[in-house]
């Protein structure tokens, strides 16, 4: 059985592993190698423990009865002031061996539901343009609503924003895991 749920502090180490593995798999050749090589399980686990403990952001996971935690995502209030989107999905990562199995849909639905529970009915996500999985958000009903260049790690990276103006409608859209 597979289920999406709120993350617990005890999940932080596994979340860190998935985060680093997906970054290294997805962004090799897009971000400087030194960034990917320098990622630390320990630092990531500390970050995720603090995020979960503080409750300042929503952290969710998808857990498989056999494989354990196989996906992680986070969301919260939009970090861009003046945006029409109240919420923001900060991260959504599915372990490479479990991609294309509907787990990203489950996790996105979980994050949208948690944003709704906090009174937010719209959301945006910024994705590196080089991320081959970014079209997933279009499949999930996200509209391409922005583009920007961000200077990170001494390079300029292009990002694309996908937005949902009505999370209630997105959750009722009839997609298998969003419905």
N, C-alpha and C positions, 0 to 999 in steps of 0.2 A: 504494500500500500504506500502511496505517496501523498504527502500532505504539506501544505504551507502553514507556517506558524510563526509567532513572534520568537525572535532569537532570545536565548538565555546566556548569561555570562559564561556558562560552561561550554558554549558553542564557539567562543571567540577564537580558539586555536584552529579549529576546522575552517571557520570563516576566513581566517588569515591565509590558510593554505589555498583555498579556492580562489580568493582574490588574487594572490600572487600567480598561481598557475594560469588563470584566465588572462591576466595582463601579459604574461610572458608568451602565451600562445597567440593572443589576439593582436598584440601591438609590436611584435618582433619586426623590425624594419621600419616601424612608424615613429617610435620614440627612441631616443638614444639608448644604446645597449647598456651603458653604465647605469641608467635608471632601472632597467629590468634586472640586471645582475645585482644591483645594490639593494633590491627589495628584501626586507627582513621579516621572517615569520614572527619573530619576537616583537618587533615594533608594531607590526600590523595587529597582532593579538592584543597588545596593550591598547592600541587605538580602538579596536572593536569592543573590548571589555569596557572601556570608558564610555563609548557611545551607547552601549546597551544599558549600562548602569545608570547613566544620567537621564536617559529617556528623552534627551533633547532631539533625537532623530528616531524615526521608526526603523528598526532593523528586523527584517524577516528572513526566514530560510525556507527551503524546500527540503524535506527529509524523506528519504526512501527507507522502508523497513530493513532492507538488506544492506544497502550501501551507506546509510547514514545521511548526513547533510551533503547535498549535491548542488545547491544553488543558494545565493545570498543576494539580498537587495536592501537598499536603504532609501528613505524618503523623509520629507519634512516640509517646512515652510520654504517658499521660493526664496533663494538667496539673492535674486536680482530685484532691486527696488524698482517700483513703477511698472512692473510686469502685470499683464492681465491675468496671469496664472497664479493662483494662490499657493499651490503646492509644487513640489519639485521631486522627481525621482532622482536621487543622487547616484545610485549605483544599481546595477542589475547584472549579475554574473552567474552563468550556469557552467558547471564543470564541463570541460570539453567532451568527455565520454558520454555525457547525458544531454547534450544539445539536440535539438530537433525532436524532442519527445513531449513537448507541451509544458515543460516545467517552467519556462520563462513566462508563459501565459498565466500559470497558477500563481507565480510569484508576483507578477504585475497586478493581478486581481487582488492579491493579498495587500499589496502596498496601496492600491487605490482604495480598498475598503478601509484601511487604517487612516488614510488621509481624510476620507469621508467622516470617520469617527472623530477626527479632530476638527471637523467643521469646514474642510476645504473641498470644493467641488470642481476644481480644475487643476491640471498639472502639466508640467513641461519636463522634458529630459534633454540634456545636452550630450551628444555622442560624438566621439572623434569621427570625422568623415572617413578615415581610413579603416574604421571598424566594419568588417564585412557583414556583421550581424545587425547593422543599424536598420536594415529594411524590415526587420522584425517589428519595429515600432509602427511602420506604415501598415503592416498586416494587422496589427492590433488596433487600428483606427486612428493612430496619431497622425496629425497633419504637420507637414514640414512648415515650421513657422519662423525660422530664423537661421542665421549663419553668422559665424564670427571666427576671427583668428585670435588664438590665445598664445602668448609667449610662455612656454613652459620648458624648463630644463635647458634653456639656451637656444631653443628652436621655436619656430612658429608652427602651431598645429591648427588645422581647420576643424571647426566643430559645427554640427548641424543640430538644430533644436526641433523636437517633435512635441506637439501639444494636444491636449484634450481639454476642451472648454466645459465639458459636462461629464464628470466621472460617473454619475448615476447612469447616464445613457451608455457610457462605455461598458459599464458592468452589466447592462441589460442587452447589449448588442447581439447576444446569441452566440458568441464565440464559446467553444467548449469549456474553457476554464474561467472565462470572464463572466459567464452567465450565472 
